[in-house]
Amino acid sequence: MTLGVDLAITMNVPADAAGLDTLDGLFRAHYARLVRALTVVSGSREAAADAVQEAFVKAHLHWSRIRRYDDPVGWIRRIAINRLRDDHRRSVRKQRAVDRLAVEQSTVTIELAHDADLQWMLAQLPPQQRLALALFYVDELTVAEVAAAMRLSEGAVKFHLHRGRDRLRDVLSRRRSLSHP
C-alpha cells in the first residue's frame, strides 16, 4: 500500500471510545499522526504542528459538544486542514500584493526620479497623501509603521497611498501630454 493510501485509510478510522473519551487521551493518541499526515500535505512540519495544535485548542474550548461527536478526531482534522488552507490562501494573497506593490513602486519611483519637478508634483497632493507617500517610498517604512507614525489605521494609510499614486500618475500623464503633443 502506498503512503498516501495508508494515511487516508488510517485518518478515516473513527476514534476508539475506549480510553479516548478525554481530550488529553485523544491528543496523546492522535497528535503525532495528524502532524505527520498534514506535514505531507503542507510540506512543512512546523505549519502542520501549528495547525494541529490550534485545532486541539479549539477542541478544548468546545469539548463538551465535540466529545459527543461520532468522530471527534475527524472534527479536529478538519479544523487543522482548514487552518492550513487559510494559511496557504493568505500567503498567496500576500505574495500577489507584494509583487503588485513592487511593480507599482518601481514604476512610480522611476517616473519620479526622472522628473526635475518632484517637489512641485508632490505639492499637488493633499498633506495626508504627501506624507504617506514620503514615509512609504522615501523613508521606506512599512504600511504598519506609516500608520503608527501618522496615527491612522493601516486601511487609511493604504487609501492615502492609493489615492496619492493615482494623483501622481494623473500629474505625470498631463505633463507628458503637454510636453509631447
Backbone torsions as a table, in degrees:
resi	resn	phi	psi	omega
1	MET	NA	140.3	179.9
2	THR	-78.0	163.0	-178.2
3	LEU	-59.3	-45.5	-178.5
4	GLY	-61.9	-43.4	179.3
5	VAL	-67.5	-42.7	178.9
6	ASP	-60.7	-43.5	178.2
7	LEU	-64.3	-43.2	-179.5
8	ALA	-62.3	-39.5	-179.9
9	ILE	-67.5	-48.2	-177.2
10	THR	-69.8	-27.9	-179.8
11	MET	-74.5	-21.7	-177.1
12	ASN	-95.1	3.8	178.8
13	VAL	-79.7	124.5	179.1
14	PRO	-61.0	153.0	-179.4
15	ALA	-63.6	135.9	177.4
16	ASP	-72.9	128.8	-176.0
17	ALA	-69.0	-27.7	-177.6
18	ALA	-72.4	112.7	176.7
19	GLY	82.2	-6.0	-178.0
20	LEU	-114.8	28.0	-179.6
21	ASP	-86.7	-4.2	174.8
22	THR	-109.3	153.3	178.5
23	LEU	-64.2	-36.5	178.1
24	ASP	-61.0	-44.5	178.2
25	GLY	-64.2	-41.2	177.8
26	LEU	-62.5	-43.2	179.6
27	PHE	-61.4	-49.5	-178.9
28	ARG	-62.0	-35.7	-176.6
29	ALA	-80.5	-29.0	-169.1
30	HIS	-122.2	-14.7	-175.1
31	TYR	-56.3	-54.6	-175.8
32	ALA	-61.2	-41.0	-179.2
33	ARG	-65.5	-42.4	178.6
34	LEU	-64.5	-41.6	179.1
35	VAL	-63.0	-43.7	179.2
36	ARG	-60.3	-47.1	-177.7
37	ALA	-64.6	-43.1	-177.8
38	LEU	-76.2	-20.7	172.7
39	THR	-65.6	-40.5	176.8
40	VAL	-61.5	-40.7	-178.9
41	VAL	-68.7	-48.4	-172.0
42	SER	-88.7	-23.6	-176.6
43	GLY	83.6	0.7	-178.3
44	SER	-136.2	119.4	178.5
45	ARG	-65.3	-38.5	-179.9
46	GLU	-62.8	-46.1	178.9
47	ALA	-63.4	-40.8	179.3
48	ALA	-64.3	-44.9	-180.0
49	ALA	-63.1	-41.9	178.0
50	ASP	-61.3	-44.0	-178.6
51	ALA	-64.0	-44.2	-179.4
52	VAL	-67.1	-41.7	178.0
53	GLN	-61.1	-44.6	178.7
54	GLU	-62.6	-39.0	178.6
55	ALA	-63.7	-41.1	177.9
56	PHE	-67.5	-34.6	176.2
57	VAL	-63.4	-44.6	177.7
58	LYS	-63.7	-37.8	177.4
59	ALA	-63.6	-39.9	178.0
60	HIS	-60.7	-43.0	-178.6
61	LEU	-64.8	-28.9	-176.7
62	HIS	-118.8	24.8	-171.1
63	TRP	-60.2	-34.8	-177.9
64	SER	-61.1	-30.1	177.8
65	ARG	-89.1	-44.5	-174.0
66	ILE	-67.7	-32.5	-178.6
67	ARG	-62.1	-21.6	179.9
68	ARG	-87.3	-7.2	178.7
69	TYR	-65.8	151.8	175.5
70	ASP	-62.7	-34.6	-176.3
71	ASP	-137.7	78.8	-179.9
72	PRO	-61.7	-31.5	177.4
73	VAL	-65.1	-36.7	176.5
74	GLY	-61.8	-39.4	177.4
75	TRP	-64.1	-45.5	179.5
76	ILE	-62.0	-42.6	178.6
77	ARG	-60.1	-44.7	-178.7
78	ARG	-62.6	-41.8	178.7
79	ILE	-62.8	-43.0	-179.8
80	ALA	-65.2	-42.4	178.7
81	ILE	-63.6	-42.6	178.0
82	ASN	-61.0	-39.3	178.1
83	ARG	-63.1	-43.0	178.2
84	LEU	-62.7	-41.4	178.1
85	ARG	-63.1	-44.4	178.4
86	ASP	-60.6	-44.4	179.2
87	ASP	-61.5	-41.5	179.7
88	HIS	-64.8	-47.1	178.8
89	ARG	-60.2	-42.3	-179.9
90	ARG	-62.1	-43.5	-178.9
91	SER	-68.4	-36.0	177.2
92	VAL	-65.3	-45.9	178.6
93	ARG	-62.1	-41.1	179.7
94	LYS	-62.7	-44.9	-178.8
95	GLN	-64.7	-40.0	177.0
96	ARG	-61.7	-42.8	179.4
97	ALA	-64.7	-43.0	178.8
98	VAL	-62.2	-44.7	178.6
99	ASP	-61.8	-44.2	-179.2
100	ARG	-64.3	-43.9	179.4
101	LEU	-66.7	-35.8	178.8
102	ALA	-62.8	-41.4	178.3
103	VAL	-66.0	-46.6	179.6
104	GLU	-62.3	-44.2	-177.9
105	GLN	-63.5	-44.9	-179.3
106	SER	-66.0	-37.0	178.4
107	THR	-63.8	-50.0	-179.4
108	VAL	-65.0	-42.6	-178.7
109	THR	-62.7	-45.1	179.6
110	ILE	-63.2	-45.7	-179.0
111	GLU	-63.6	-41.8	-178.6
112	LEU	-72.0	-35.1	-179.1
113	ALA	-64.1	-28.4	-178.6
114	HIS	-91.0	-1.2	-177.9
115	ASP	-104.1	120.0	-177.8
116	ALA	-70.0	-18.6	-176.5
117	ASP	-100.0	39.9	-178.4
118	LEU	-57.2	-45.7	-179.5
119	GLN	-59.7	-42.4	179.7
120	TRP	-63.1	-43.9	-178.7
121	MET	-64.1	-43.7	179.4
122	LEU	-66.8	-30.4	178.5
123	ALA	-66.7	-17.8	178.7
124	GLN	-76.1	-12.7	-177.4
125	LEU	-91.1	150.8	171.8
126	PRO	-62.5	154.0	-174.9
127	PRO	-54.9	-41.2	-178.7
128	GLN	-63.7	-43.3	179.7
129	GLN	-67.4	-42.1	180.0
130	ARG	-61.0	-45.0	-179.7
131	LEU	-66.3	-44.3	179.4
132	ALA	-60.1	-45.8	179.2
133	LEU	-63.8	-42.5	-179.4
134	ALA	-63.7	-45.1	-179.6
135	LEU	-66.6	-39.1	-176.4
136	PHE	-75.8	-49.2	-173.5
137	TYR	-89.5	-38.5	-176.7
138	VAL	-86.9	-49.8	-179.5
139	ASP	-82.5	-10.9	177.2
140	GLU	57.3	41.4	174.3
141	LEU	-82.9	156.6	174.2
142	THR	-76.6	167.7	178.0
143	VAL	-58.9	-41.4	179.7
144	ALA	-63.2	-40.7	179.1
145	GLU	-68.1	-39.3	176.4
146	VAL	-63.0	-42.8	179.5
147	ALA	-59.5	-43.9	179.5
148	ALA	-65.0	-43.0	-179.2
149	ALA	-65.2	-37.4	-177.8
150	MET	-91.2	-6.4	-177.0
151	ARG	56.5	48.3	176.9
152	LEU	-127.0	167.9	173.7
153	SER	-75.7	160.2	177.5
154	GLU	-62.2	-36.3	178.1
155	GLY	-61.9	-40.4	178.5
156	ALA	-65.9	-39.4	178.0
157	VAL	-64.0	-44.8	178.6
158	LYS	-60.0	-39.8	177.7
159	PHE	-61.7	-47.4	-179.9
160	HIS	-63.8	-39.8	177.3
161	LEU	-63.3	-45.4	-179.8
162	HIS	-62.0	-50.0	-179.4
163	ARG	-63.7	-40.6	179.2
164	GLY	-63.3	-43.5	177.6
165	ARG	-63.5	-41.8	178.0
166	ASP	-60.5	-45.0	-179.7
167	ARG	-65.3	-40.3	178.2
168	LEU	-64.4	-38.7	176.8
169	ARG	-61.8	-42.3	178.6
170	ASP	-62.6	-44.6	179.5
171	VAL	-61.9	-44.7	179.8
172	LEU	-63.3	-43.6	-178.8
173	SER	-67.1	-37.4	176.5
174	ARG	-65.4	-41.6	179.4
175	ARG	-64.7	-40.2	179.2
176	ARG	-65.7	-41.5	-179.4
177	SER	-67.4	-31.2	177.6
178	LEU	-73.8	-36.1	-177.3
179	SER	-85.4	-18.6	179.3
180	HIS	-127.3	78.2	-177.1
181	PRO	-67.9	NA	NA
